[in-house]
Amino acid sequence: MRLPNSNTFFNTIRFKLISGLIVVMLPVLSFLIYNSYYSIQVVRNQVTQSKY
C-alpha cells in the first residue's frame, strides 16, 4: 500500500470532515468540562452554606 503524499492527503474530503469535526468539538467539549466543574463547585458551596 502506497502512502499518499502530504499535499493530496490534506486535500481529501475525509481529512476536511475530520478536521472540521475536531475544530467544532474541541471548544464544545472544553465548555462542557468547564461547566461541569463550575456546577460541582456551586453545589458544594451551597451545601456548605446550608443549615441542617
mmJSON file of the N, C-alpha and C atoms, coordinates in Angstrom:
{"data_MODEL":{"atom_site":{
"group_PDB":["ATOM","ATOM","ATOM","ATOM","ATOM","ATOM","ATOM","ATOM","ATOM","ATOM","ATOM","ATOM","ATOM","ATOM","ATOM","ATOM","ATOM","ATOM","ATOM","ATOM","ATOM","ATOM","ATOM","ATOM","ATOM","ATOM","ATOM","ATOM","ATOM","ATOM","ATOM","ATOM","ATOM","ATOM","ATOM","ATOM","ATOM","ATOM","ATOM","ATOM","ATOM","ATOM","ATOM","ATOM","ATOM","ATOM","ATOM","ATOM","ATOM","ATOM","ATOM","ATOM","ATOM","ATOM","ATOM","ATOM","ATOM","ATOM","ATOM","ATOM","ATOM","ATOM","ATOM","ATOM","ATOM","ATOM","ATOM","ATOM","ATOM","ATOM","ATOM","ATOM","ATOM","ATOM","ATOM","ATOM","ATOM","ATOM","ATOM","ATOM","ATOM","ATOM","ATOM","ATOM","ATOM","ATOM","ATOM","ATOM","ATOM","ATOM","ATOM","ATOM","ATOM","ATOM","ATOM","ATOM","ATOM","ATOM","ATOM","ATOM","ATOM","ATOM","ATOM","ATOM","ATOM","ATOM","ATOM","ATOM","ATOM","ATOM","ATOM","ATOM","ATOM","ATOM","ATOM","ATOM","ATOM","ATOM","ATOM","ATOM","ATOM","ATOM","ATOM","ATOM","ATOM","ATOM","ATOM","ATOM","ATOM","ATOM","ATOM","ATOM","ATOM","ATOM","ATOM","ATOM","ATOM","ATOM","ATOM","ATOM","ATOM","ATOM","ATOM","ATOM","ATOM","ATOM","ATOM","ATOM","ATOM","ATOM","ATOM","ATOM","ATOM","ATOM","ATOM","ATOM"],
"id":[1,2,3,4,5,6,7,8,9,10,11,12,13,14,15,16,17,18,19,20,21,22,23,24,25,26,27,28,29,30,31,32,33,34,35,36,37,38,39,40,41,42,43,44,45,46,47,48,49,50,51,52,53,54,55,56,57,58,59,60,61,62,63,64,65,66,67,68,69,70,71,72,73,74,75,76,77,78,79,80,81,82,83,84,85,86,87,88,89,90,91,92,93,94,95,96,97,98,99,100,101,102,103,104,105,106,107,108,109,110,111,112,113,114,115,116,117,118,119,120,121,122,123,124,125,126,127,128,129,130,131,132,133,134,135,136,137,138,139,140,141,142,143,144,145,146,147,148,149,150,151,152,153,154,155,156],
"type_symbol":["N","C","C","N","C","C","N","C","C","N","C","C","N","C","C","N","C","C","N","C","C","N","C","C","N","C","C","N","C","C","N","C","C","N","C","C","N","C","C","N","C","C","N","C","C","N","C","C","N","C","C","N","C","C","N","C","C","N","C","C","N","C","C","N","C","C","N","C","C","N","C","C","N","C","C","N","C","C","N","C","C","N","C","C","N","C","C","N","C","C","N","C","C","N","C","C","N","C","C","N","C","C","N","C","C","N","C","C","N","C","C","N","C","C","N","C","C","N","C","C","N","C","C","N","C","C","N","C","C","N","C","C","N","C","C","N","C","C","N","C","C","N","C","C","N","C","C","N","C","C","N","C","C","N","C","C"],
"label_atom_id":["N","CA","C","N","CA","C","N","CA","C","N","CA","C","N","CA","C","N","CA","C","N","CA","C","N","CA","C","N","CA","C","N","CA","C","N","CA","C","N","CA","C","N","CA","C","N","CA","C","N","CA","C","N","CA","C","N","CA","C","N","CA","C","N","CA","C","N","CA","C","N","CA","C","N","CA","C","N","CA","C","N","CA","C","N","CA","C","N","CA","C","N","CA","C","N","CA","C","N","CA","C","N","CA","C","N","CA","C","N","CA","C","N","CA","C","N","CA","C","N","CA","C","N","CA","C","N","CA","C","N","CA","C","N","CA","C","N","CA","C","N","CA","C","N","CA","C","N","CA","C","N","CA","C","N","CA","C","N","CA","C","N","CA","C","N","CA","C","N","CA","C","N","CA","C","N","CA","C","N","CA","C"],
"label_alt_id":[null,null,null,null,null,null,null,null,null,null,null,null,null,null,null,null,null,null,null,null,null,null,null,null,null,null,null,null,null,null,null,null,null,null,null,null,null,null,null,null,null,null,null,null,null,null,null,null,null,null,null,null,null,null,null,null,null,null,null,null,null,null,null,null,null,null,null,null,null,null,null,null,null,null,null,null,null,null,null,null,null,null,null,null,null,null,null,null,null,null,null,null,null,null,null,null,null,null,null,null,null,null,null,null,null,null,null,null,null,null,null,null,null,null,null,null,null,null,null,null,null,null,null,null,null,null,null,null,null,null,null,null,null,null,null,null,null,null,null,null,null,null,null,null,null,null,null,null,null,null,null,null,null,null,null,null],
"label_comp_id":["MET","MET","MET","ARG","ARG","ARG","LEU","LEU","LEU","PRO","PRO","PRO","ASN","ASN","ASN","SER","SER","SER","ASN","ASN","ASN","THR","THR","THR","PHE","PHE","PHE","PHE","PHE","PHE","ASN","ASN","ASN","THR","THR","THR","ILE","ILE","ILE","ARG","ARG","ARG","PHE","PHE","PHE","LYS","LYS","LYS","LEU","LEU","LEU","ILE","ILE","ILE","SER","SER","SER","GLY","GLY","GLY","LEU","LEU","LEU","ILE","ILE","ILE","VAL","VAL","VAL","VAL","VAL","VAL","MET","MET","MET","LEU","LEU","LEU","PRO","PRO","PRO","VAL","VAL","VAL","LEU","LEU","LEU","SER","SER","SER","PHE","PHE","PHE","LEU","LEU","LEU","ILE","ILE","ILE","TYR","TYR","TYR","ASN","ASN","ASN","SER","SER","SER","TYR","TYR","TYR","TYR","TYR","TYR","SER","SER","SER","ILE","ILE","ILE","GLN","GLN","GLN","VAL","VAL","VAL","VAL","VAL","VAL","ARG","ARG","ARG","ASN","ASN","ASN","GLN","GLN","GLN","VAL","VAL","VAL","THR","THR","THR","GLN","GLN","GLN","SER","SER","SER","LYS","LYS","LYS","TYR","TYR","TYR"],
"label_asym_id":["A","A","A","A","A","A","A","A","A","A","A","A","A","A","A","A","A","A","A","A","A","A","A","A","A","A","A","A","A","A","A","A","A","A","A","A","A","A","A","A","A","A","A","A","A","A","A","A","A","A","A","A","A","A","A","A","A","A","A","A","A","A","A","A","A","A","A","A","A","A","A","A","A","A","A","A","A","A","A","A","A","A","A","A","A","A","A","A","A","A","A","A","A","A","A","A","A","A","A","A","A","A","A","A","A","A","A","A","A","A","A","A","A","A","A","A","A","A","A","A","A","A","A","A","A","A","A","A","A","A","A","A","A","A","A","A","A","A","A","A","A","A","A","A","A","A","A","A","A","A","A","A","A","A","A","A"],
"label_entity_id":["1","1","1","1","1","1","1","1","1","1","1","1","1","1","1","1","1","1","1","1","1","1","1","1","1","1","1","1","1","1","1","1","1","1","1","1","1","1","1","1","1","1","1","1","1","1","1","1","1","1","1","1","1","1","1","1","1","1","1","1","1","1","1","1","1","1","1","1","1","1","1","1","1","1","1","1","1","1","1","1","1","1","1","1","1","1","1","1","1","1","1","1","1","1","1","1","1","1","1","1","1","1","1","1","1","1","1","1","1","1","1","1","1","1","1","1","1","1","1","1","1","1","1","1","1","1","1","1","1","1","1","1","1","1","1","1","1","1","1","1","1","1","1","1","1","1","1","1","1","1","1","1","1","1","1","1"],
"label_seq_id":[1,1,1,2,2,2,3,3,3,4,4,4,5,5,5,6,6,6,7,7,7,8,8,8,9,9,9,10,10,10,11,11,11,12,12,12,13,13,13,14,14,14,15,15,15,16,16,16,17,17,17,18,18,18,19,19,19,20,20,20,21,21,21,22,22,22,23,23,23,24,24,24,25,25,25,26,26,26,27,27,27,28,28,28,29,29,29,30,30,30,31,31,31,32,32,32,33,33,33,34,34,34,35,35,35,36,36,36,37,37,37,38,38,38,39,39,39,40,40,40,41,41,41,42,42,42,43,43,43,44,44,44,45,45,45,46,46,46,47,47,47,48,48,48,49,49,49,50,50,50,51,51,51,52,52,52],
"pdbx_PDB_ins_code":[null,null,null,null,null,null,null,null,null,null,null,null,null,null,null,null,null,null,null,null,null,null,null,null,null,null,null,null,null,null,null,null,null,null,null,null,null,null,null,null,null,null,null,null,null,null,null,null,null,null,null,null,null,null,null,null,null,null,null,null,null,null,null,null,null,null,null,null,null,null,null,null,null,null,null,null,null,null,null,null,null,null,null,null,null,null,null,null,null,null,null,null,null,null,null,null,null,null,null,null,null,null,null,null,null,null,null,null,null,null,null,null,null,null,null,null,null,null,null,null,null,null,null,null,null,null,null,null,null,null,null,null,null,null,null,null,null,null,null,null,null,null,null,null,null,null,null,null,null,null,null,null,null,null,null,null],
"Cartn_x":[0.84,0.0,0.886,0.632,1.434,0.841,1.674,1.21,1.053,-0.055,-0.218,0.718,1.134,1.992,1.148,1.805,1.108,0.171,0.466,-0.372,-1.742,-1.773,-3.06,-3.808,-3.108,-3.766,-4.561,-4.002,-4.68,-5.821,-5.928,-6.998,-8.148,-8.1,-9.166,-10.381,-11.535,-12.78,-12.751,-12.178,-12.109,-11.336,-10.182,-9.381,-10.131,-10.794,-11.514,-12.682,-13.393,-14.511,-14.028,-12.987,-12.468,-11.887,-11.12,-10.539,-11.627,-12.653,-13.767,-14.517,-14.715,-15.38,-14.557,-13.253,-12.386,-12.4,-12.371,-12.376,-13.671,-14.777,-16.061,-16.185,-15.735,-15.967,-15.042,-13.833,-12.92,-13.447,-13.924,-14.481,-15.738,-16.579,-17.797,-17.426,-16.506,-16.083,-15.423,-14.586,-13.944,-14.978,-15.993,-17.048,-17.84,-18.137,-18.881,-18.077,-16.791,-15.943,-15.892,-15.722,-15.699,-17.032,-18.122,-19.442,-19.701,-19.281,-19.45,-18.642,-17.408,-16.566,-17.177,-17.669,-18.284,-19.538,-20.345,-21.561,-21.229,-20.198,-19.793,-19.385,-18.636,-18.2,-19.38,-20.359,-21.534,-22.337,-22.544,-23.312,-22.578,-21.281,-20.517,-20.606,-20.546,-20.647,-22.026,-23.075,-24.421,-24.631,-24.039,-24.184,-23.474,-22.31,-21.595,-22.315,-23.057,-23.764,-25.134,-25.642,-26.988,-26.952,-28.078,-28.204,-28.977,-28.53,-29.189,-30.295],
"Cartn_y":[-1.176,0.0,1.24,2.114,3.313,4.438,5.131,6.267,7.485,8.207,9.414,10.506,11.363,12.462,13.461,14.345,15.213,16.192,16.582,17.547,16.957,15.726,15.125,14.697,14.378,13.964,15.109,16.318,17.456,17.986,17.545,17.998,17.01,15.923,14.936,15.383,14.882,15.206,14.599,13.408,12.75,13.605,14.126,14.963,16.236,16.853,18.093,17.862,16.76,16.457,16.164,15.371,15.02,16.242,17.05,18.242,19.251,19.38,20.269,19.808,18.506,17.957,18.202,18.027,18.265,19.744,20.631,22.071,22.481,21.856,22.187,21.537,20.298,19.549,19.944,20.395,20.759,21.916,23.016,24.069,23.623,22.828,22.342,21.442,20.547,19.634,20.391,21.366,22.131,22.95,23.485,24.212,23.285,22.077,21.134,20.73,20.537,20.185,21.345,22.564,23.74,23.923,23.769,23.938,22.895,21.683,20.63,20.943,21.381,21.732,22.895,23.898,25.052,24.637,23.763,23.3,22.53,21.72,20.969,21.93,22.968,23.941,24.707,25.062,25.798,24.934,23.689,22.792,22.568,22.379,22.208,23.439,24.619,25.865,25.998,25.642,25.721,24.723,23.563,22.557,23.023,23.629,24.092,25.265,26.049,27.184,26.819,25.658,25.295,24.832,24.985,24.54,23.234,22.337,21.048,21.106],
"Cartn_z":[0.0,0.0,0.0,-0.916,-1.058,-0.223,0.519,1.31,0.423,0.581,-0.239,0.245,-0.681,-0.239,0.545,1.246,2.184,1.486,0.264,-0.43,-0.761,-1.238,-1.566,-0.309,0.754,1.987,2.597,2.575,3.186,2.325,1.106,0.218,0.108,0.864,0.772,1.571,1.155,1.865,3.262,3.394,4.699,5.698,5.274,6.172,6.544,5.566,5.841,6.789,6.634,7.538,8.948,9.062,10.389,11.083,10.35,10.97,11.327,10.496,10.826,12.061,12.174,13.351,14.607,14.51,15.664,16.045,15.052,15.327,16.022,15.67,16.293,17.669,17.804,19.029,20.177,19.901,20.986,21.836,21.258,22.116,22.86,22.199,22.856,24.026,23.82,24.878,26.019,25.707,26.772,27.55,26.872,27.575,28.487,28.04,28.871,30.106,29.953,31.095,32.083,31.579,32.447,33.158,32.434,33.018,34.096,33.881,34.869,36.13,35.936,37.079,37.864,37.168,37.817,38.585,38.0,38.673,39.943,39.898,41.08,42.195,41.834,42.842,43.421,42.599,43.077,44.041,43.697,44.572,45.886,45.839,47.081,47.954,47.341,48.085,48.731,48.01,48.544,49.678,49.57,50.627,51.889,51.748,52.936,53.609,52.86,53.438,53.982,53.638,54.101,55.545,56.202,57.586,57.619,58.431,58.529,59.487],
"occupancy":[1.0,1.0,1.0,1.0,1.0,1.0,1.0,1.0,1.0,1.0,1.0,1.0,1.0,1.0,1.0,1.0,1.0,1.0,1.0,1.0,1.0,1.0,1.0,1.0,1.0,1.0,1.0,1.0,1.0,1.0,1.0,1.0,1.0,1.0,1.0,1.0,1.0,1.0,1.0,1.0,1.0,1.0,1.0,1.0,1.0,1.0,1.0,1.0,1.0,1.0,1.0,1.0,1.0,1.0,1.0,1.0,1.0,1.0,1.0,1.0,1.0,1.0,1.0,1.0,1.0,1.0,1.0,1.0,1.0,1.0,1.0,1.0,1.0,1.0,1.0,1.0,1.0,1.0,1.0,1.0,1.0,1.0,1.0,1.0,1.0,1.0,1.0,1.0,1.0,1.0,1.0,1.0,1.0,1.0,1.0,1.0,1.0,1.0,1.0,1.0,1.0,1.0,1.0,1.0,1.0,1.0,1.0,1.0,1.0,1.0,1.0,1.0,1.0,1.0,1.0,1.0,1.0,1.0,1.0,1.0,1.0,1.0,1.0,1.0,1.0,1.0,1.0,1.0,1.0,1.0,1.0,1.0,1.0,1.0,1.0,1.0,1.0,1.0,1.0,1.0,1.0,1.0,1.0,1.0,1.0,1.0,1.0,1.0,1.0,1.0,1.0,1.0,1.0,1.0,1.0,1.0],
"B_iso_or_equiv":[0.0,0.0,0.0,0.0,0.0,0.0,0.0,0.0,0.0,0.0,0.0,0.0,0.0,0.0,0.0,0.0,0.0,0.0,0.0,0.0,0.0,0.0,0.0,0.0,0.0,0.0,0.0,0.0,0.0,0.0,0.0,0.0,0.0,0.0,0.0,0.0,0.0,0.0,0.0,0.0,0.0,0.0,0.0,0.0,0.0,0.0,0.0,0.0,0.0,0.0,0.0,0.0,0.0,0.0,0.0,0.0,0.0,0.0,0.0,0.0,0.0,0.0,0.0,0.0,0.0,0.0,0.0,0.0,0.0,0.0,0.0,0.0,0.0,0.0,0.0,0.0,0.0,0.0,0.0,0.0,0.0,0.0,0.0,0.0,0.0,0.0,0.0,0.0,0.0,0.0,0.0,0.0,0.0,0.0,0.0,0.0,0.0,0.0,0.0,0.0,0.0,0.0,0.0,0.0,0.0,0.0,0.0,0.0,0.0,0.0,0.0,0.0,0.0,0.0,0.0,0.0,0.0,0.0,0.0,0.0,0.0,0.0,0.0,0.0,0.0,0.0,0.0,0.0,0.0,0.0,0.0,0.0,0.0,0.0,0.0,0.0,0.0,0.0,0.0,0.0,0.0,0.0,0.0,0.0,0.0,0.0,0.0,0.0,0.0,0.0,0.0,0.0,0.0,0.0,0.0,0.0],
"pdbx_formal_charge":[null,null,null,null,null,null,null,null,null,null,null,null,null,null,null,null,null,null,null,null,null,null,null,null,null,null,null,null,null,null,null,null,null,null,null,null,null,null,null,null,null,null,null,null,null,null,null,null,null,null,null,null,null,null,null,null,null,null,null,null,null,null,null,null,null,null,null,null,null,null,null,null,null,null,null,null,null,null,null,null,null,null,null,null,null,null,null,null,null,null,null,null,null,null,null,null,null,null,null,null,null,null,null,null,null,null,null,null,null,null,null,null,null,null,null,null,null,null,null,null,null,null,null,null,null,null,null,null,null,null,null,null,null,null,null,null,null,null,null,null,null,null,null,null,null,null,null,null,null,null,null,null,null,null,null,null],
"auth_seq_id":[1,1,1,2,2,2,3,3,3,4,4,4,5,5,5,6,6,6,7,7,7,8,8,8,9,9,9,10,10,10,11,11,11,12,12,12,13,13,13,14,14,14,15,15,15,16,16,16,17,17,17,18,18,18,19,19,19,20,20,20,21,21,21,22,22,22,23,23,23,24,24,24,25,25,25,26,26,26,27,27,27,28,28,28,29,29,29,30,30,30,31,31,31,32,32,32,33,33,33,34,34,34,35,35,35,36,36,36,37,37,37,38,38,38,39,39,39,40,40,40,41,41,41,42,42,42,43,43,43,44,44,44,45,45,45,46,46,46,47,47,47,48,48,48,49,49,49,50,50,50,51,51,51,52,52,52],
"auth_comp_id":["MET","MET","MET","ARG","ARG","ARG","LEU","LEU","LEU","PRO","PRO","PRO","ASN","ASN","ASN","SER","SER","SER","ASN","ASN","ASN","THR","THR","THR","PHE","PHE","PHE","PHE","PHE","PHE","ASN","ASN","ASN","THR","THR","THR","ILE","ILE","ILE","ARG","ARG","ARG","PHE","PHE","PHE","LYS","LYS","LYS","LEU","LEU","LEU","ILE","ILE","ILE","SER","SER","SER","GLY","GLY","GLY","LEU","LEU","LEU","ILE","ILE","ILE","VAL","VAL","VAL","VAL","VAL","VAL","MET","MET","MET","LEU","LEU","LEU","PRO","PRO","PRO","VAL","VAL","VAL","LEU","LEU","LEU","SER","SER","SER","PHE","PHE","PHE","LEU","LEU","LEU","ILE","ILE","ILE","TYR","TYR","TYR","ASN","ASN","ASN","SER","SER","SER","TYR","TYR","TYR","TYR","TYR","TYR","SER","SER","SER","ILE","ILE","ILE","GLN","GLN","GLN","VAL","VAL","VAL","VAL","VAL","VAL","ARG","ARG","ARG","ASN","ASN","ASN","GLN","GLN","GLN","VAL","VAL","VAL","THR","THR","THR","GLN","GLN","GLN","SER","SER","SER","LYS","LYS","LYS","TYR","TYR","TYR"],
"auth_asym_id":["A","A","A","A","A","A","A","A","A","A","A","A","A","A","A","A","A","A","A","A","A","A","A","A","A","A","A","A","A","A","A","A","A","A","A","A","A","A","A","A","A","A","A","A","A","A","A","A","A","A","A","A","A","A","A","A","A","A","A","A","A","A","A","A","A","A","A","A","A","A","A","A","A","A","A","A","A","A","A","A","A","A","A","A","A","A","A","A","A","A","A","A","A","A","A","A","A","A","A","A","A","A","A","A","A","A","A","A","A","A","A","A","A","A","A","A","A","A","A","A","A","A","A","A","A","A","A","A","A","A","A","A","A","A","A","A","A","A","A","A","A","A","A","A","A","A","A","A","A","A","A","A","A","A","A","A"],
"auth_atom_id":["N","CA","C","N","CA","C","N","CA","C","N","CA","C","N","CA","C","N","CA","C","N","CA","C","N","CA","C","N","CA","C","N","CA","C","N","CA","C","N","CA","C","N","CA","C","N","CA","C","N","CA","C","N","CA","C","N","CA","C","N","CA","C","N","CA","C","N","CA","C","N","CA","C","N","CA","C","N","CA","C","N","CA","C","N","CA","C","N","CA","C","N","CA","C","N","CA","C","N","CA","C","N","CA","C","N","CA","C","N","CA","C","N","CA","C","N","CA","C","N","CA","C","N","CA","C","N","CA","C","N","CA","C","N","CA","C","N","CA","C","N","CA","C","N","CA","C","N","CA","C","N","CA","C","N","CA","C","N","CA","C","N","CA","C","N","CA","C","N","CA","C","N","CA","C","N","CA","C","N","CA","C"],
"pdbx_PDB_model_num":[1,1,1,1,1,1,1,1,1,1,1,1,1,1,1,1,1,1,1,1,1,1,1,1,1,1,1,1,1,1,1,1,1,1,1,1,1,1,1,1,1,1,1,1,1,1,1,1,1,1,1,1,1,1,1,1,1,1,1,1,1,1,1,1,1,1,1,1,1,1,1,1,1,1,1,1,1,1,1,1,1,1,1,1,1,1,1,1,1,1,1,1,1,1,1,1,1,1,1,1,1,1,1,1,1,1,1,1,1,1,1,1,1,1,1,1,1,1,1,1,1,1,1,1,1,1,1,1,1,1,1,1,1,1,1,1,1,1,1,1,1,1,1,1,1,1,1,1,1,1,1,1,1,1,1,1]
}}}
